[in-house]
């Protein structure tokens, strides 16, 4: 199938597919060149692109994907290795969540302070005494 059909089947843009190929996430196992030098993608390309989307949906970067696919392509990870990777990813997401929670707390304080400046200047002064951050 040509790249346009692959894009439709995977709901990705042709640009994204070409980018993934350039980054090494798609290779000769996923397409062959026709006589006119056009790429002819196979079903493995669809599977790989769906896998990329799945991993990205849980917060994987392209760099992580490249590393995962290199390991996966050279040897099949054991269940124990997969479990360890999932645990590490959960820890990473929890750390990011904590960071976002702190950002939300600061933004809420900033909003409260700005509203207080308009509606209750005395309250605004008291908010400056103990802000939730340094």
Secondary structure, 3 states (H helix, E strand, C coil): CCHHHHHHHHCCCHHHHHHHHHCCCCCCCCEEECCCCCEEECHHHHHHHHHHHHHHHCCCCHHHHHHHHHHHHHCCCCHHHHHHHHHHHHHHHHHHHHHHHHHHHHHHHHHHHHHHHHHCHHHHHHHHHCCCCC
